[in-house]
Amino acid sequence: MKIPNYTPSARHAELAAKRDDLGRKLSETTTAQLALAQNDEPEFSTTVDDAASRRIAELLGQPPAPTPPNKRERLAAMAQEIRDLRSAIELLDRQIEVERNKDEAAYRAGIAPAYRDRQKAVVAAMRQVHAANLDLHELVNAVDAQGVSISSFGSLPLIGSSRDPNGPMARFFRDAIELGVIPRKEMPAELDYR
């Protein structure tokens, strides 16, 4: 059977690519944070002589060099980046879900006619099964009327009685009506509630 392939929209693909990039960055940052936390660098580095660096920078006519962040500050910055990345990923996941739902709805709308045609074909086949079941039960009733038991032949419990409004065939046709595959008037009379 040939049906069109499901293809995500460009927006969905763009969001998924962005999410993958953020996921990689989250993994890298988490790994770097763990490595920094496990190294032997002192938590607080010795402070650079700010007064001396300002004097030298002033003589050179340049701004003073910034003090590099210590280990604790870098760990805190990484922790904040990890929280921000996780929040961004959660937001992207929700946006991706919305886009996927839109894409799937559009795809379903495109294949709905073919799906309905196949449902109708199944209902038509089940009508034939029901008709054959009616014929079978007429034979059973005719033989029973003669006083002969044919229980040794066995039965077909899957389709149930041809006149049981609670049986599997009746439920099948009621479901087909509920789904809109067939109109109510097409319910076999023998299976309808009286």
N, CA, C and O atoms as a DFTB+ gen file, in Angstrom:
776 C
 N C O
     1  1       0.842      -1.163       0.000
     2  2       0.000       0.000       0.000
     3  2       0.894       1.235       0.000
     4  3       1.869       1.307       0.748
     5  1       0.564       2.177      -0.819
     6  2       1.349       3.395      -0.951
     7  2       0.580       4.553      -0.325
     8  3      -0.518       4.889      -0.769
     9  1       1.153       5.153       0.696
    10  2       0.561       6.342       1.301
    11  2       1.641       7.412       1.377
    12  3       2.828       7.088       1.346
    13  1       1.255       8.674       1.475
    14  2       2.276       9.724       1.571
    15  2       3.050       9.589       2.887
    16  3       2.484       9.227       3.918
    17  1       4.337       9.882       2.834
    18  2       5.168       9.831       4.030
    19  2       4.879      11.041       4.914
    20  3       4.644      12.147       4.429
    21  1       4.904      10.801       6.216
    22  2       4.759      11.901       7.177
    23  2       6.065      12.694       7.183
    24  3       7.142      12.127       7.366
    25  1       5.962      13.992       6.983
    26  2       7.135      14.855       6.991
    27  2       6.874      16.026       7.929
    28  3       5.906      16.761       7.739
    29  1       7.723      16.211       8.939
    30  2       7.540      17.357       9.833
    31  2       7.695      18.677       9.079
    32  3       8.404      18.754       8.076
    33  1       7.028      19.698       9.572
    34  2       7.117      21.020       8.944
    35  2       8.508      21.614       9.164
    36  3       9.278      21.136       9.997
    37  1       8.808      22.652       8.410
    38  2      10.101      23.325       8.535
    39  2      10.261      23.905       9.943
    40  3      11.348      23.865      10.517
    41  1       9.176      24.441      10.489
    42  2       9.224      25.010      11.855
    43  2       9.525      23.913      12.871
    44  3      10.327      24.114      13.783
    45  1       8.888      22.763      12.720
    46  2       9.127      21.639      13.624
    47  2      10.591      21.206      13.535
    48  3      11.236      20.995      14.562
    49  1      11.113      21.073      12.332
    50  2      12.505      20.664      12.132
    51  2      13.468      21.690      12.728
    52  3      14.481      21.329      13.327
    53  1      13.141      22.977      12.556
    54  2      13.985      24.054      13.102
    55  2      14.031      23.976      14.626
    56  3      15.099      24.085      15.227
    57  1      12.866      23.786      15.247
    58  2      12.820      23.684      16.712
    59  2      13.566      22.445      17.201
    60  3      14.262      22.498      18.215
    61  1      13.424      21.340      16.490
    62  2      14.106      20.104      16.888
    63  2      15.627      20.274      16.780
    64  3      16.364      19.804      17.647
    65  1      16.093      20.935      15.733
    66  2      17.537      21.173      15.575
    67  2      18.056      22.072      16.698
    68  3      19.136      21.839      17.240
    69  1      17.274      23.104      17.043
    70  2      17.655      23.996      18.131
    71  2      17.724      23.237      19.451
    72  3      18.619      23.458      20.266
    73  1      16.757      22.332      19.646
    74  2      16.718      21.543      20.875
    75  2      17.929      20.618      20.950
    76  3      18.513      20.445      22.019
    77  1      18.308      20.024      19.816
    78  2      19.493      19.159      19.776
    79  2      20.755      19.950      20.119
    80  3      21.610      19.468      20.862
    81  1      20.869      21.165      19.577
    82  2      22.034      22.009      19.875
    83  2      22.105      22.332      21.366
    84  3      23.166      22.238      21.983
    85  1      20.961      22.714      21.936
    86  2      20.946      23.028      23.370
    87  2      21.238      21.790      24.210
    88  3      21.881      21.889      25.256
    89  1      20.778      20.638      23.768
    90  2      21.061      19.392      24.478
    91  2      22.548      19.082      24.489
    92  3      23.091      18.649      25.506
    93  1      23.211      19.306      23.348
    94  2      24.659      19.102      23.284
    95  2      25.378      20.084      24.210
    96  3      26.301      19.715      24.937
    97  1      24.934      21.339      24.167
    98  2      25.568      22.355      25.010
    99  2      25.365      22.026      26.496
   100  3      26.272      22.211      27.307
   101  1      24.176      21.540      26.841
   102  2      23.905      21.150      28.229
   103  2      24.839      20.018      28.650
   104  3      25.383      20.036      29.754
   105  1      25.021      19.053      27.786
   106  2      25.900      17.923      28.085
   107  2      27.340      18.400      28.273
   108  3      28.020      17.988      29.212
   109  1      27.793      19.263      27.381
   110  2      29.165      19.779      27.472
   111  2      29.369      20.596      28.744
   112  3      30.389      20.455      29.418
   113  1      28.403      21.447      29.071
   114  2      28.519      22.291      30.257
   115  2      28.484      21.452      31.530
   116  3      29.229      21.714      32.474
   117  1      27.624      20.450      31.550
   118  2      27.543      19.579      32.727
   119  2      28.846      18.816      32.907
   120  3      29.326      18.663      34.030
   121  1      29.422      18.337      31.811
   122  2      30.696      17.626      31.871
   123  2      31.803      18.559      32.348
   124  3      32.624      18.170      33.179
   125  1      31.834      19.792      31.827
   126  2      32.857      20.764      32.231
   127  2      32.695      21.129      33.709
   128  3      33.685      21.266      34.428
   129  1      31.450      21.287      34.161
   130  2      31.202      21.614      35.567
   131  2      31.706      20.490      36.477
   132  3      32.333      20.751      37.504
   133  1      31.434      19.263      36.102
   134  2      31.871      18.107      36.893
   135  2      33.401      18.043      36.937
   136  3      33.990      17.785      37.987
   137  1      34.036      18.281      35.783
   138  2      35.501      18.251      35.740
   139  2      36.090      19.357      36.614
   140  3      37.063      19.124      37.332
   141  1      35.516      20.544      36.560
   142  2      36.004      21.657      37.374
   143  2      35.801      21.362      38.858
   144  3      36.679      21.638      39.675
   145  1      34.659      20.808      39.198
   146  2      34.377      20.510      40.606
   147  2      35.331      19.453      41.147
   148  3      35.639      19.450      42.339
   149  1      35.802      18.553      40.284
   150  2      36.665      17.459      40.742
   151  2      38.155      17.793      40.683
   152  3      38.969      17.021      41.188
   153  1      38.533      18.926      40.077
   154  2      39.971      19.210      40.000
   155  2      40.469      19.763      41.335
   156  3      39.678      20.112      42.211
   157  1      41.770      19.836      41.472
   158  2      42.379      20.208      42.754
   159  2      42.610      21.699      42.907
   160  3      43.248      22.128      43.869
   161  1      42.115      22.482      41.995
   162  2      42.296      23.930      42.064
   163  2      41.645      24.450      43.354
   164  3      40.543      24.027      43.702
   165  1      42.307      25.348      44.050
   166  2      41.695      25.882      45.279
   167  2      40.391      26.615      44.934
   168  3      40.252      27.209      43.864
   169  1      39.459      26.554      45.859
   170  2      38.147      27.148      45.604
   171  2      38.249      28.661      45.452
   172  3      37.589      29.248      44.595
   173  1      39.062      29.281      46.271
   174  2      39.260      30.729      46.180
   175  2      40.699      30.975      45.767
   176  3      41.624      30.599      46.487
   177  1      40.897      31.600      44.617
   178  2      42.261      31.879      44.173
   179  2      42.783      33.118      44.881
   180  3      42.025      33.928      45.414
   181  1      44.075      33.233      44.868
   182  2      44.655      34.410      45.509
   183  2      44.277      35.637      44.689
   184  3      44.270      35.598      43.458
   185  1      43.969      36.706      45.373
   186  2      43.518      37.921      44.716
   187  2      44.700      38.641      44.090
   188  3      45.755      38.789      44.706
   189  1      44.509      39.077      42.877
   190  2      45.541      39.852      42.185
   191  2      45.599      41.218      42.850
   192  3      44.574      41.752      43.275
   193  1      46.769      41.771      42.937
   194  2      46.915      43.099      43.557
   195  2      46.255      44.117      42.641
   196  3      46.847      44.579      41.666
   197  1      45.008      44.457      42.979
   198  2      44.267      45.395      42.136
   199  2      44.925      46.772      42.080
   200  3      44.929      47.425      41.037
   201  1      45.474      47.201      43.195
   202  2      46.082      48.534      43.226
   203  2      47.252      48.592      42.258
   204  3      47.400      49.554      41.503
   205  1      48.085      47.554      42.286
   206  2      49.254      47.541      41.391
   207  2      48.813      47.454      39.933
   208  3      49.356      48.153      39.077
   209  1      47.842      46.609      39.650
   210  2      47.415      46.477      38.250
   211  2      46.755      47.756      37.752
   212  3      46.878      48.092      36.575
   213  1      46.056      48.474      38.627
   214  2      45.442      49.751      38.205
   215  2      46.519      50.800      37.908
   216  3      46.416      51.559      36.945
   217  1      47.556      50.826      38.758
   218  2      48.639      51.809      38.554
   219  2      49.357      51.548      37.232
   220  3      49.658      52.470      36.474
   221  1      49.624      50.256      36.975
   222  2      50.338      49.908      35.741
   223  2      49.467      50.220      34.529
   224  3      49.947      50.770      33.538
   225  1      48.182      49.866      34.611
   226  2      47.267      50.135      33.502
   227  2      47.157      51.622      33.256
   228  3      47.050      52.053      32.108
   229  1      47.182      52.433      34.337
   230  2      47.077      53.884      34.200
   231  2      48.314      54.431      33.486
   232  3      48.205      55.312      32.633
   233  1      49.494      53.904      33.839
   234  2      50.721      54.336      33.178
   235  2      50.712      53.992      31.694
   236  3      51.239      54.729      30.860
   237  1      50.085      52.823      31.382
   238  2      50.026      52.385      29.983
   239  2      48.866      53.011      29.220
   240  3      48.798      52.911      27.995
   241  1      47.959      53.653      29.939
   242  2      46.802      54.255      29.289
   243  2      45.762      53.224      28.871
   244  3      45.030      53.419      27.901
   245  1      45.708      52.135      29.610
   246  2      44.765      51.051      29.317
   247  2      43.873      50.813      30.529
   248  3      44.223      51.173      31.653
   249  1      42.698      50.192      30.283
   250  2      41.869      49.842      31.446
   251  2      42.519      48.693      32.220
   252  3      43.225      47.875      31.631
   253  1      42.290      48.625      33.521
   254  2      42.901      47.555      34.306
   255  2      42.347      46.194      33.893
   256  3      41.182      46.079      33.512
   257  1      43.191      45.163      33.973
   258  2      42.767      43.803      33.616
   259  2      41.756      43.314      34.651
   260  3      41.950      43.507      35.851
   261  1      40.690      42.690      34.193
   262  2      39.703      42.210      35.166
   263  2      40.265      41.026      35.957
   264  3      41.088      40.253      35.467
   265  1      39.797      40.921      37.172
   266  2      40.221      39.801      38.014
   267  2      39.524      38.547      37.519
   268  3      38.300      38.540      37.394
   269  1      40.270      37.483      37.232
   270  2      39.623      36.269      36.743
   271  2      38.734      35.667      37.842
   272  3      39.070      35.737      39.024
   273  1      37.607      35.081      37.445
   274  2      36.722      34.502      38.463
   275  2      37.372      33.283      39.116
   276  3      38.114      32.541      38.473
   277  1      37.084      33.092      40.386
   278  2      37.651      31.936      41.076
   279  2      36.799      30.702      40.774
   280  3      35.784      30.775      40.080
   281  1      37.239      29.586      41.310
   282  2      36.582      28.303      41.024
   283  2      35.111      28.329      41.437
   284  3      34.251      27.867      40.686
   285  1      34.819      28.854      42.599
   286  2      33.436      28.899      43.100
   287  2      32.551      29.736      42.172
   288  3      31.420      29.355      41.873
   289  1      33.072      30.872      41.722
   290  2      32.293      31.733      40.825
   291  2      32.046      31.045      39.471
   292  3      30.961      31.138      38.898
   293  1      33.077      30.357      38.983
   294  2      32.903      29.642      37.709
   295  2      31.893      28.502      37.854
   296  3      31.073      28.293      36.960
   297  1      31.941      27.761      38.969
   298  2      30.965      26.691      39.206
   299  2      29.543      27.255      39.295
   300  3      28.594      26.681      38.760
   301  1      29.421      28.398      39.988
   302  2      28.096      29.025      40.118
   303  2      27.581      29.479      38.749
   304  3      26.396      29.330      38.449
   305  1      28.470      30.030      37.925
   306  2      28.065      30.475      36.577
   307  2      27.638      29.275      35.734
   308  3      26.663      29.347      34.986
   309  1      28.380      28.168      35.862
   310  2      28.015      26.963      35.105
   311  2      26.676      26.409      35.586
   312  3      25.860      25.972      34.774
   313  1      26.445      26.422      36.887
   314  2      25.174      25.934      37.430
   315  2      24.017      26.774      36.891
   316  3      22.965      26.240      36.538
   317  1      24.221      28.097      36.829
   318  2      23.172      28.971      36.292
   319  2      22.942      28.689      34.810
   320  3      21.801      28.668      34.347
   321  1      24.022      28.473      34.070
   322  2      23.883      28.161      32.642
   323  2      23.132      26.839      32.449
   324  3      22.304      26.720      31.546
   325  1      23.418      25.855      33.290
   326  2      22.735      24.558      33.205
   327  2      21.241      24.736      33.479
   328  3      20.411      24.165      32.771
   329  1      20.892      25.522      34.498
   330  2      19.465      25.774      34.784
   331  2      18.783      26.461      33.601
   332  3      17.665      26.109      33.224
   333  1      19.474      27.446      33.021
   334  2      18.902      28.169      31.879
   335  2      18.733      27.244      30.671
   336  3      17.724      27.307      29.968
   337  1      19.727      26.390      30.437
   338  2      19.623      25.455      29.316
   339  2      18.464      24.486      29.515
   340  3      17.717      24.206      28.577
   341  1      18.316      23.979      30.724
   342  2      17.202      23.050      30.990
   343  2      15.854      23.739      30.801
   344  3      14.925      23.147      30.254
   345  1      15.747      24.984      31.252
   346  2      14.487      25.727      31.063
   347  2      14.205      25.956      29.584
   348  3      13.068      25.824      29.132
   349  1      15.245      26.299      28.835
   350  2      15.075      26.525      27.394
   351  2      14.672      25.231      26.695
   352  3      13.833      25.248      25.794
   353  1      15.268      24.104      27.105
   354  2      14.932      22.808      26.502
   355  2      13.493      22.436      26.809
   356  3      12.779      21.933      25.941
   357  1      13.059      22.683      28.057
   358  2      11.657      22.392      28.416
   359  2      10.699      23.214      27.552
   360  3       9.691      22.698      27.069
   361  1      11.018      24.484      27.362
   362  2      10.178      25.347      26.527
   363  2      10.161      24.839      25.081
   364  3       9.103      24.768      24.455
   365  1      11.320      24.494      24.567
   366  2      11.388      23.970      23.199
   367  2      10.617      22.659      23.065
   368  3       9.957      22.429      22.052
   369  1      10.698      21.803      24.079
   370  2       9.947      20.535      24.036
   371  2       8.453      20.795      23.910
   372  3       7.761      20.111      23.155
   373  1       7.951      21.787      24.651
   374  2       6.515      22.122      24.544
   375  2       6.186      22.677      23.161
   376  3       5.154      22.336      22.583
   377  1       7.059      23.529      22.630
   378  2       6.825      24.084      21.296
   379  2       6.891      22.988      20.225
   380  3       6.113      22.997      19.272
   381  1       7.815      22.058      20.390
   382  2       7.937      20.941      19.445
   383  2       6.674      20.093      19.486
   384  3       6.185      19.650      18.447
   385  1       6.148      19.867      20.677
   386  2       4.916      19.072      20.798
   387  2       3.749      19.758      20.087
   388  3       2.955      19.099      19.415
   389  1       3.648      21.069      20.235
   390  2       2.581      21.815      19.553
   391  2       2.740      21.681      18.039
   392  3       1.767      21.419      17.331
   393  1       3.956      21.860      17.548
   394  2       4.200      21.757      16.101
   395  2       3.925      20.342      15.597
   396  3       3.349      20.159      14.525
   397  1       4.339      19.346      16.374
   398  2       4.096      17.956      15.967
   399  2       2.592      17.684      15.901
   400  3       2.119      17.033      14.969
   401  1       1.846      18.179      16.884
   402  2       0.390      17.990      16.858
   403  2      -0.224      18.635      15.622
   404  3      -1.118      18.062      14.999
   405  1       0.251      19.827      15.264
   406  2      -0.247      20.499      14.052
   407  2       0.087      19.669      12.808
   408  3      -0.764      19.452      11.945
   409  1       1.340      19.211      12.734
   410  2       1.777      18.424      11.578
   411  2       0.971      17.134      11.453
   412  3       0.545      16.762      10.360
   413  1       0.763      16.449      12.595
   414  2       0.015      15.199      12.564
   415  2      -1.441      15.429      12.180
   416  3      -2.032      14.622      11.461
   417  1      -2.018      16.523      12.655
   418  2      -3.409      16.831      12.297
   419  2      -3.530      17.059      10.789
   420  3      -4.473      16.588      10.153
   421  1      -2.576      17.778      10.234
   422  2      -2.594      18.028       8.788
   423  2      -2.400      16.719       8.009
   424  3      -3.047      16.499       6.985
   425  1      -1.521      15.867       8.494
   426  2      -1.283      14.578       7.829
   427  2      -2.537      13.709       7.899
   428  3      -2.936      13.104       6.903
   429  1      -3.154      13.650       9.079
   430  2      -4.378      12.846       9.225
   431  2      -5.477      13.361       8.297
   432  3      -6.214      12.575       7.702
   433  1      -5.580      14.673       8.178
   434  2      -6.603      15.235       7.291
   435  2      -6.360      14.792       5.848
   436  3      -7.307      14.575       5.091
   437  1      -5.100      14.660       5.477
   438  2      -4.773      14.246       4.113
   439  2      -5.095      12.780       3.831
   440  3      -5.468      12.429       2.712
   441  1      -4.953      11.932       4.840
   442  2      -5.210      10.503       4.604
   443  2      -6.604      10.079       5.048
   444  3      -6.981       8.920       4.871
   445  1      -7.369      10.995       5.620
   446  2      -8.704      10.648       6.139
   447  2      -9.613      10.019       5.070
   448  3     -10.272       9.024       5.369
   449  1      -9.679      10.547       3.846
   450  2     -10.561       9.917       2.855
   451  2     -10.186       8.464       2.570
   452  3     -11.066       7.609       2.470
   453  1      -8.903       8.178       2.439
   454  2      -8.473       6.800       2.175
   455  2      -8.797       5.910       3.373
   456  3      -9.194       4.757       3.208
   457  1      -8.628       6.446       4.562
   458  2      -8.918       5.682       5.775
   459  2     -10.416       5.352       5.849
   460  3     -10.802       4.223       6.151
   461  1     -11.243       6.355       5.567
   462  2     -12.698       6.127       5.589
   463  2     -13.110       5.095       4.536
   464  3     -13.964       4.248       4.799
   465  1     -12.513       5.162       3.362
   466  2     -12.830       4.169       2.317
   467  2     -12.521       2.757       2.793
   468  3     -13.293       1.829       2.551
   469  1     -11.407       2.601       3.459
   470  2     -11.035       1.269       3.957
   471  2     -11.953       0.821       5.096
   472  3     -12.291      -0.358       5.210
   473  1     -12.346       1.775       5.931
   474  2     -13.308       1.426       6.988
   475  2     -14.618       0.944       6.367
   476  3     -15.205      -0.038       6.822
   477  1     -15.065       1.634       5.337
   478  2     -16.308       1.230       4.670
   479  2     -16.173      -0.149       4.038
   480  3     -17.125      -0.930       4.034
   481  1     -14.989      -0.449       3.505
   482  2     -14.759      -1.781       2.921
   483  2     -14.837      -2.857       4.006
   484  3     -15.362      -3.944       3.763
   485  1     -14.317      -2.560       5.198
   486  2     -14.397      -3.522       6.308
   487  2     -15.850      -3.718       6.721
   488  3     -16.274      -4.844       6.981
   489  1     -16.615      -2.631       6.783
   490  2     -18.034      -2.741       7.145
   491  2     -18.769      -3.584       6.103
   492  3     -19.601      -4.420       6.457
   493  1     -18.467      -3.369       4.822
   494  2     -19.120      -4.156       3.767
   495  2     -18.781      -5.638       3.929
   496  3     -19.647      -6.499       3.772
   497  1     -17.529      -5.928       4.241
   498  2     -17.136      -7.330       4.451
   499  2     -17.846      -7.913       5.673
   500  3     -18.252      -9.075       5.662
   501  1     -17.996      -7.112       6.720
   502  2     -18.681      -7.607       7.920
   503  2     -20.172      -7.821       7.650
   504  3     -20.796      -8.680       8.274
   505  1     -20.748      -7.048       6.726
   506  2     -22.140      -7.302       6.327
   507  2     -22.256      -8.697       5.707
   508  3     -23.213      -9.430       5.959
   509  1     -21.268      -9.040       4.899
   510  2     -21.272     -10.374       4.281
   511  2     -21.090     -11.454       5.353
   512  3     -21.731     -12.504       5.298
   513  1     -20.226     -11.195       6.315
   514  2     -20.040     -12.141       7.419
   515  2     -21.357     -12.283       8.186
   516  3     -21.755     -13.390       8.548
   517  1     -22.018     -11.171       8.426
   518  2     -23.292     -11.207       9.156
   519  2     -24.342     -12.003       8.364
   520  3     -25.081     -12.811       8.927
   521  1     -24.390     -11.759       7.059
   522  2     -25.351     -12.502       6.224
   523  2     -25.048     -14.002       6.262
   524  3     -25.962     -14.819       6.367
   525  1     -23.767     -14.359       6.176
   526  2     -23.394     -15.774       6.257
   527  2     -23.735     -16.340       7.632
   528  3     -24.149     -17.495       7.740
   529  1     -23.568     -15.548       8.672
   530  2     -23.904     -15.979      10.035
   531  2     -25.415     -16.198      10.167
   532  3     -25.855     -17.140      10.827
   533  1     -26.202     -15.326       9.537
   534  2     -27.664     -15.513       9.546
   535  2     -28.022     -16.842       8.875
   536  3     -28.834     -17.609       9.392
   537  1     -27.402     -17.106       7.709
   538  2     -27.652     -18.375       6.999
   539  2     -27.280     -19.570       7.871
   540  3     -28.017     -20.554       7.932
   541  1     -26.134     -19.480       8.547
   542  2     -25.689     -20.558       9.417
   543  2     -26.697     -20.802      10.541
   544  3     -27.042     -21.946      10.836
   545  1     -27.158     -19.737      11.155
   546  2     -28.107     -19.885      12.267
   547  2     -29.471     -20.390      11.777
   548  3     -30.167     -21.095      12.507
   549  1     -29.849     -20.034      10.554
   550  2     -31.090     -20.602      10.002
   551  2     -30.957     -22.111       9.844
   552  3     -31.891     -22.855      10.143
   553  1     -29.795     -22.563       9.375
   554  2     -29.548     -23.996       9.250
   555  2     -29.602     -24.663      10.626
   556  3     -30.231     -25.709      10.787
   557  1     -28.947     -24.062      11.609
   558  2     -28.951     -24.619      12.969
   559  2     -30.382     -24.700      13.495
   560  3     -30.771     -25.717      14.069
   561  1     -31.160     -23.652      13.309
   562  2     -32.542     -23.648      13.794
   563  2     -33.384     -24.710      13.082
   564  3     -34.213     -25.370      13.708
   565  1     -33.167     -24.873      11.765
   566  2     -33.924     -25.881      11.005
   567  2     -33.585     -27.291      11.499
   568  3     -34.470     -28.136      11.634
   569  1     -32.301     -27.538      11.767
   570  2     -31.891     -28.849      12.266
   571  2     -32.431     -29.063      13.682
   572  3     -32.895     -30.155      14.011
   573  1     -32.371     -28.020      14.520
   574  2     -32.910     -28.113      15.890
   575  2     -34.411     -28.409      15.860
   576  3     -34.924     -29.153      16.695
   577  1     -35.099     -27.819      14.893
   578  2     -36.542     -28.049      14.771
   579  2     -36.830     -29.514      14.462
   580  3     -37.917     -30.006      14.764
   581  1     -35.882     -30.206      13.873
   582  2     -36.037     -31.628      13.567
   583  2     -35.719     -32.485      14.805
   584  3     -35.878     -33.706      14.789
   585  1     -35.269     -31.820      15.869
   586  2     -34.928     -32.548      17.082
   587  2     -33.542     -33.152      17.058
   588  3     -33.244     -34.048      17.849
   589  1     -32.680     -32.672      16.154
   590  2     -31.324     -33.200      16.032
   591  2     -30.347     -32.153      16.550
   592  3     -30.446     -30.979      16.192
   593  1     -29.415     -32.567      17.381
   594  2     -28.407     -31.653      17.924
   595  2     -27.186     -31.639      17.011
   596  3     -26.708     -32.681      16.563
   597  1     -26.707     -30.456      16.753
   598  2     -25.474     -30.358      15.956
   599  2     -24.360     -29.700      16.777
   600  3     -23.425     -29.121      16.225
   601  1     -24.475     -29.801      18.092
   602  2     -23.468     -29.189      18.954
   603  2     -22.089     -29.797      18.736
   604  3     -21.085     -29.152      19.038
   605  1     -22.015     -30.992      18.233
   606  2     -20.711     -31.621      17.987
   607  2     -19.953     -30.927      16.859
   608  3     -18.750     -31.139      16.710
   609  1     -20.641     -30.092      16.052
   610  2     -19.979     -29.353      14.981
   611  2     -19.153     -28.183      15.523
   612  3     -18.242     -27.692      14.857
   613  1     -19.486     -27.743      16.744
   614  2     -18.811     -26.576      17.318
   615  2     -19.475     -25.288      16.860
   616  3     -20.376     -25.305      16.022
   617  1     -19.025     -24.179      17.413
   618  2     -19.616     -22.885      17.050
   619  2     -18.505     -21.875      16.788
   620  3     -17.328     -22.131      17.041
   621  1     -18.909     -20.740      16.282
   622  2     -17.976     -19.655      15.990
   623  2     -18.221     -18.510      16.988
   624  3     -18.962     -17.579      16.674
   625  1     -17.620     -18.563      18.170
   626  2     -17.923     -17.571      19.194
   627  2     -17.437     -16.163      18.860
   628  3     -17.926     -15.185      19.425
   629  1     -16.497     -16.061      17.963
   630  2     -15.950     -14.749      17.634
   631  2     -17.022     -13.796      17.120
   632  3     -17.026     -12.618      17.477
   633  1     -17.929     -14.294      16.286
   634  2     -18.941     -13.404      15.708
   635  2     -20.254     -13.471      16.467
   636  3     -21.111     -12.608      16.277
   637  1     -20.434     -14.453      17.305
   638  2     -21.615     -14.529      18.158
   639  2     -22.883     -14.876      17.408
   640  3     -22.868     -15.280      16.245
   641  1     -23.967     -14.702      18.114
   642  2     -25.284     -15.008      17.557
   643  2     -25.649     -13.972      16.496
   644  3     -25.285     -12.800      16.591
   645  1     -26.371     -14.436      15.493
   646  2     -26.759     -13.534      14.406
   647  2     -27.880     -12.583      14.818
   648  3     -28.221     -11.671      14.066
   649  1     -28.456     -12.787      16.001
   650  2     -29.577     -11.949      16.440
   651  2     -29.356     -11.364      17.839
   652  3     -30.312     -10.938      18.487
   653  1     -28.114     -11.342      18.305
   654  2     -27.822     -10.846      19.652
   655  2     -27.460      -9.364      19.591
   656  3     -26.405      -9.014      19.061
   657  1     -28.315      -8.483      20.124
   658  2     -28.018      -7.049      20.071
   659  2     -26.841      -6.653      20.973
   660  3     -26.374      -5.515      20.917
   661  1     -26.361      -7.589      21.803
   662  2     -25.207      -7.306      22.661
   663  2     -23.961      -8.057      22.208
   664  3     -22.917      -7.968      22.855
   665  1     -24.056      -8.786      21.117
   666  2     -22.955      -9.600      20.638
   667  2     -21.887      -8.787      19.925
   668  3     -22.034      -7.582      19.719
   669  1     -20.807      -9.468      19.553
   670  2     -19.688      -8.776      18.899
   671  2     -20.061      -8.106      17.584
   672  3     -19.584      -7.009      17.293
   673  1     -20.907      -8.750      16.786
   674  2     -21.293      -8.136      15.503
   675  2     -22.110      -6.871      15.743
   676  3     -21.911      -5.860      15.069
   677  1     -23.026      -6.928      16.700
   678  2     -23.839      -5.748      17.002
   679  2     -22.952      -4.607      17.487
   680  3     -23.129      -3.460      17.076
   681  1     -22.006      -4.921      18.355
   682  2     -21.087      -3.882      18.847
   683  2     -20.262      -3.299      17.699
   684  3     -20.017      -2.093      17.646
   685  1     -19.837      -4.174      16.779
   686  2     -19.063      -3.703      15.637
   687  2     -19.867      -2.675      14.839
   688  3     -19.361      -1.597      14.528
   689  1     -21.112      -3.003      14.509
   690  2     -21.933      -2.084      13.707
   691  2     -22.263      -0.806      14.483
   692  3     -22.300       0.272      13.891
   693  1     -22.502      -0.905      15.794
   694  2     -22.749       0.312      16.585
   695  2     -21.507       1.212      16.600
   696  3     -21.619       2.436      16.518
   697  1     -20.333       0.600      16.706
   698  2     -19.100       1.393      16.658
   699  2     -18.940       2.076      15.297
   700  3     -18.535       3.236      15.223
   701  1     -19.257       1.360      14.234
   702  2     -19.158       1.940      12.887
   703  2     -20.110       3.128      12.746
   704  3     -19.772       4.128      12.111
   705  1     -21.304       3.016      13.341
   706  2     -22.267       4.129      13.308
   707  2     -21.726       5.303      14.115
   708  3     -21.779       6.448      13.667
   709  1     -21.202       5.012      15.319
   710  2     -20.681       6.057      16.198
   711  2     -19.520       6.808      15.552
   712  3     -19.385       8.018      15.732
   713  1     -18.684       6.095      14.799
   714  2     -17.550       6.722      14.123
   715  2     -17.965       7.458      12.845
   716  3     -17.159       8.167      12.241
   717  1     -19.219       7.285      12.440
   718  2     -19.693       7.962      11.238
   719  2     -19.347       7.237       9.949
   720  3     -19.433       7.817       8.867
   721  1     -18.956       5.971      10.056
   722  2     -18.613       5.215       8.854
   723  2     -19.880       4.841       8.091
   724  3     -19.898       4.851       6.861
   725  1     -20.930       4.515       8.823
   726  2     -22.223       4.191       8.195
   727  2     -23.313       4.962       8.927
   728  3     -23.155       5.289      10.103
   729  1     -24.418       5.255       8.244
   730  2     -25.528       5.933       8.930
   731  2     -26.301       4.943       9.816
   732  3     -26.209       3.730       9.628
   733  1     -27.039       5.459      10.752
   734  2     -27.807       4.655      11.716
   735  2     -28.764       3.693      11.016
   736  3     -28.979       2.574      11.482
   737  1     -29.326       4.126       9.916
   738  2     -30.320       3.299       9.215
   739  2     -29.714       2.021       8.634
   740  3     -30.449       1.104       8.266
   741  1     -28.366       1.950       8.546
   742  2     -27.722       0.768       7.984
   743  2     -27.385      -0.294       9.030
   744  3     -26.733      -1.289       8.713
   745  1     -27.824      -0.092      10.269
   746  2     -27.636      -1.110      11.305
   747  2     -28.505      -2.311      10.952
   748  3     -29.708      -2.146      10.748
   749  1     -27.935      -3.522      10.871
   750  2     -28.756      -4.692      10.579
   751  2     -29.878      -4.825      11.618
   752  3     -29.631      -4.794      12.824
   753  1     -31.103      -4.972      11.130
   754  2     -32.274      -4.995      12.014
   755  2     -32.175      -6.095      13.060
   756  3     -32.613      -5.903      14.194
   757  1     -31.608      -7.248      12.703
   758  2     -31.544      -8.388      13.635
   759  2     -30.645      -8.070      14.832
   760  3     -30.784      -8.683      15.890
   761  1     -29.731      -7.122      14.673
   762  2     -28.779      -6.810      15.730
   763  2     -29.141      -5.555      16.507
   764  3     -28.486      -5.218      17.493
   765  1     -30.175      -4.871      16.065
   766  2     -30.568      -3.624      16.711
   767  2     -31.399      -3.923      17.959
   768  3     -32.117      -4.920      18.033
   769  1     -31.274      -3.025      18.934
   770  2     -32.129      -3.162      20.127
   771  2     -33.564      -2.976      19.729
   772  3     -33.855      -2.150      18.864
   773  1     -34.477      -3.713      20.326
   774  2     -35.886      -3.555      20.002
   775  2     -36.614      -2.870      21.125
   776  3     -37.821      -2.647      21.033
